Amino acid sequence: MTLVGAAVTPLSGQSWTAAISAFETLTGRPLPVRRCYDGAPPSSVGASQLRYDVGVRRSVYSVKPTMSTPLSTLQALASDIVAKGAQCDVIIYHEPVDNMSGDAFISLYRRSAPPFRAVGVKVGICFTNYSCNLPYSDPQSALRNYWPDQGLVDFIAIDEYPIGEITSTGDATPMDVRTRRVCQFADAHGIPLGLAEYGVDASWDVIKSERWMRSVTDWGRARANLGHPLRWASYFHSDVGGDYRLTRPEHLDAYGDTAQLLK
């Protein structure tokens, strides 16, 4: 079973609770998992994005600690996650290739993950799929130079968008082809793979972008048939970095099919 949900961002003047409710109304289904983000880690669930999900849904939760973040802060947050019964998977500094060197990320992850894992909270990494496909000789190869080592990572996640691929003469590469390397890596390490973000821009060719979204569904089903279901899949329903909101009925229908067929 794969939980299919979304990241949502409020419209101007809208609360987080209202934004989540509006997405559920739009899609006609409950939101079973939400991708959410904090910058510097808070020390409690009540001060975090997790507060909107506790007791309702799973969170795929990103935080961005630094090497100077007090370990006591991470320990307090981890303990409160358990105490509050929050169902969440924690990502330490998502898309690190764009923000630091491999050595810096590995040091940060090795310092930040243990407080969560010590109390049973699952912790993992999230790379752009692009960085996973870089040659191993490239210093920005995520799988070669940003991997914190076996035994420290509970899951791998990717963010993927077919930016620049959908044109008047071409389709985007389908999801099974574009994720082959990270799938092989995750399976070889015996670690679950999740889709932390995916999306299409409302300005792209609607037929071709819908086709790509449906390739995500096909890929998820193929993974499940191989005995490796996606841990979760989260659509990026946001206008951050583009217009990825599900405003087109074709995109909305494709999202609904993904949620229905992967459950």
C-alpha positions in Angstrom: 0.0 0.0 0.0 1.2 3.5 -0.9 -0.1 6.5 0.9 -0.8 9.2 -1.7 -1.1 12.8 -0.5 0.3 16.2 -1.1 2.2 19.3 0.1 -0.1 22.2 0.3 0.6 25.9 0.8 -2.0 28.4 1.9 -3.3 31.1 -0.4 -3.0 34.7 0.7 -4.9 35.1 4.0 -5.6 31.4 4.3 -4.7 29.3 7.4 -2.8 26.0 7.1 -5.9 24.2 8.4 -8.1 25.9 5.8 -5.5 25.0 3.0 -5.5 21.4 4.0 -9.3 21.3 4.2 -9.6 23.0 0.8 -7.3 20.4 -0.8 -9.4 17.6 0.6 -12.6 19.3 -0.8 -10.9 19.8 -4.2 -9.8 16.2 -4.5 -12.9 14.7 -2.8 -10.8 12.5 -0.5 -9.1 12.7 2.8 -5.4 13.6 2.8 -3.7 10.5 4.4 -0.1 11.9 4.2 1.2 15.4 4.0 4.6 16.7 3.0 5.5 19.5 5.3 8.5 21.7 6.0 10.2 23.6 8.8 13.5 25.4 8.7 15.4 25.3 11.9 14.1 22.4 14.0 11.6 23.4 16.7 11.8 21.6 20.1 8.2 20.5 20.1 5.4 19.1 17.9 3.2 22.1 18.9 5.7 24.5 17.4 6.1 22.5 14.2 4.2 21.8 11.1 3.4 18.4 12.5 0.8 20.0 14.7 -1.6 20.1 11.8 -1.4 16.4 11.2 -1.2 14.7 14.6 -4.0 12.2 15.1 -5.2 12.7 11.5 -2.5 11.7 9.0 1.1 10.8 8.5 3.6 13.6 7.9 6.7 13.5 5.6 8.5 16.2 7.6 11.6 18.1 6.5 13.8 20.0 8.9 17.0 21.9 8.2 19.3 21.6 11.2 22.9 22.9 11.1 26.0 21.6 12.8 25.3 24.2 15.6 21.7 23.1 16.2 21.7 21.9 19.9 21.4 18.1 20.1 19.0 18.8 23.0 16.6 20.5 20.6 16.6 17.5 18.3 16.2 15.1 21.2 13.3 17.2 22.6 11.5 17.2 19.2 12.0 13.5 18.8 10.7 12.7 22.2 7.7 14.9 21.7 6.9 13.2 18.4 6.7 9.9 20.3 4.8 11.4 23.2 2.2 13.1 21.0 1.8 9.9 18.9 2.7 11.8 15.7 3.1 9.5 12.7 5.9 10.9 10.7 9.0 10.3 8.6 11.7 12.8 9.2 13.9 14.1 6.4 17.2 15.8 7.3 17.8 18.7 5.0 16.1 17.8 1.8 17.8 18.4 -1.6 21.2 18.8 0.1 23.1 18.7 -3.2 21.9 22.2 -4.0 23.0 23.5 -0.6 26.3 21.9 0.6 29.1 19.5 -0.3 28.7 15.7 0.2 31.1 15.7 3.1 29.2 18.5 4.8 25.8 16.7 4.4 27.1 13.4 5.6 28.5 15.0 8.7 25.2 16.9 9.3 23.1 13.8 8.7 25.3 11.6 11.0 24.9 14.1 13.8 21.2 14.9 13.3 19.6 11.5 12.6 20.5 9.6 15.8 18.3 11.6 18.2 15.3 10.6 16.2 16.3 7.0 15.5 17.1 6.4 19.1 13.4 6.8 20.0 12.1 4.9 17.0 11.3 7.8 14.7 12.1 6.9 11.1 14.7 9.2 9.4 15.8 9.4 5.8 17.2 11.5 3.0 15.6 13.3 0.1 17.4 14.0 -3.1 16.3 15.5 -6.4 16.1 12.6 -8.9 18.3 14.7 -11.2 21.2 14.5 -8.6 20.6 10.7 -8.4 21.1 10.3 -12.1 24.4 12.3 -12.2 27.5 10.1 -13.1 29.3 8.8 -10.1 32.4 10.7 -11.2 30.5 14.0 -10.6 31.0 15.5 -7.2 27.3 16.3 -7.1 26.3 12.6 -7.6 23.9 12.2 -4.7 24.1 8.4 -4.6 27.9 8.4 -4.7 28.9 11.4 -2.6 25.9 12.2 -0.3 25.1 8.7 1.0 25.5 8.6 4.8 26.2 4.8 4.8 24.1 1.7 5.5 22.4 1.4 8.8 21.8 5.1 9.3 19.0 5.6 6.7 15.5 4.3 7.1 14.2 5.4 3.7 15.2 7.3 0.6 13.0 9.9 -1.0 13.2 11.8 -4.3 11.7 15.0 -5.6 10.9 14.9 -9.3 9.4 17.3 -11.9 9.7 17.1 -15.7 10.8 20.7 -15.9 11.8 21.7 -19.5 10.9 18.4 -21.0 7.3 18.9 -22.1 7.4 20.8 -25.4 5.4 21.1 -28.6 7.5 18.3 -30.1 8.3 16.1 -27.1 6.9 14.3 -24.1 8.6 14.0 -20.7 10.5 10.8 -20.0 8.1 8.4 -18.1 8.7 7.9 -14.4 9.9 4.3 -14.6 12.7 5.2 -17.0 13.8 8.4 -15.2 14.0 6.7 -11.7 15.8 3.5 -12.7 19.0 4.3 -11.0 17.5 5.4 -7.6 15.2 2.3 -7.7 18.2 0.0 -8.2 20.1 1.8 -5.4 17.3 1.6 -2.9 16.5 -2.0 -3.7 20.2 -3.0 -3.5 20.3 -1.5 0.0 17.0 -2.9 1.1 15.6 0.5 1.9 12.1 1.8 1.1 11.8 4.5 -1.6 9.3 7.3 -1.4 8.2 10.1 -3.7 8.4 13.2 -1.5 7.4 15.7 -4.2 6.2 15.5 -7.8 4.2 17.9 -9.9 3.4 19.4 -13.3 3.0 23.1 -14.0 -0.5 24.3 -15.1 1.1 26.2 -18.0 2.5 23.0 -19.6 0.7 21.1 -22.4 -2.2 19.6 -20.5 -2.3 16.3 -22.4 1.4 15.6 -22.1 1.6 16.6 -18.5 -1.4 14.4 -17.7 0.3 11.6 -19.5 3.4 12.1 -17.3 1.4 12.1 -14.1 -0.2 8.8 -15.1 3.3 7.4 -15.7 3.8 8.1 -12.0 0.9 5.8 -11.3 2.2 3.1 -13.6 5.6 3.3 -12.0 4.1 3.0 -8.5 2.1 0.0 -9.5 5.1 -1.7 -11.0 7.1 -1.1 -7.9 4.3 -2.7 -5.8 4.2 -5.7 -8.1 7.9 -6.2 -7.6 7.4 -6.2 -3.8 8.8 -2.7 -3.4 5.8 -0.4 -3.0 6.5 3.3 -2.7 6.5 4.4 1.0 4.3 7.4 0.0 3.8 9.7 -2.9 3.2 13.4 -2.4 2.0 15.8 -5.0 3.4 19.4 -4.7 0.1 21.4 -4.7 1.8 24.7 -4.5 2.7 27.9 -6.4 6.2 27.9 -5.0 8.7 27.8 -7.9 5.9 27.4 -10.4 2.2 26.9 -10.7 1.9 23.3 -9.6 -1.6 23.5 -8.0 -4.1 21.0 -9.3 -6.2 23.6 -11.1 -6.7 21.7 -14.3 -9.4 18.9 -14.3 -7.1 16.5 -16.2 -4.4 16.9 -13.6 -6.9 16.5 -10.8 -8.2 13.3 -12.4 -4.8 11.9 -12.8 -4.0 12.6 -9.1 -7.2 10.9 -8.1 -6.4 7.8 -10.1 -2.9 7.6 -8.4 -4.5 7.8 -5.0 -7.1 5.1 -5.9 -4.8 2.7 -7.8 -1.9 2.7 -5.3 -3.9 2.3 -2.1 
